């Protein structure tokens, strides 16, 4: 189904598998998978969960493989740097944001929905997610609810700027806080419709830009958490992680699980709701891209209204 959609130029949305195999606990991971897949389909796009399945990179998990990933049956967490090792070892690997971006680059998928990206860690100036570097060199539209709230959000936004990654707020003028609707960190661009985001993307690509376009959407207002609750839970979780000696790749899942406990499970509901909302928006953007390109070709203007115009830049 995915191969056919690619061949026909249909709308496709990539979904990461790490949120299912390492991020959300059973049974919430199954609910997340169902809601994200259904949301993409509702936007008339094809969902494609990325992963390494017994050593083979895949775009679209088959039902039996998805069941193994949901059961967390020996599934390894795989970032971009780990892809080749996972392939050589022949293992099941759940792809992070960075790894999913790498697989999107190989397959030609342009739209990817996730919960929150990684970024700069708090009180750790040299500890930052591989997501940032992959975003800087992979031309994919990434729809998310900002960076995870456990991170240093001002530093993460600064790094996105330094790396030349455009950040567009969807119906917001500030960076969402993953579990919260805002952070007080204001953005330089916003969009009110999927069409505007698609047009920004086409202009971005016409310029030859090879970074991602990061589209940030606040979590649904009915499930967003108060910033004070999230911050207090996060600070307590950070202190506990330091006391328990948690480091490296184990930090993020540890902190998210601890925040879940300290919010009495409210953070899980927010996470599920924002994953669904992001998948829906990503599907709408992917469908809009297909429609815009078809309209431009019908008018003889190539893939976008900017095709051929850059050669005429006055120097």
Secondary structure, 3 states (H helix, E strand, C coil): CHHHHHHHCCCEEEECCHHHHHHCCCCHHHHHHHHHHHHHHHCCCEEEEEEEECCEEEECCCHHHHHHHHHCCCCEEECHHHHHHHHHHCCCEEECHHHHHHHHHHHCCCEEECCCECCEECCCCCCECHHHHHHHHCCCEEEECCECCCECHHHHHHHHHHCCCEEEEECCCECCCCCCCCCCCECCCEECCHHHHHHHHHHHHHCCCCCCEEEEECCCCCCCCCHHHHHHHHHHHHHHHHHHCCCCCHHHHHHHHHHHHHCCCHHHHHHHHHHHHHHHHHHHHHHHHHHHHHHHHHCCCCCCCCCCCHHHCCC
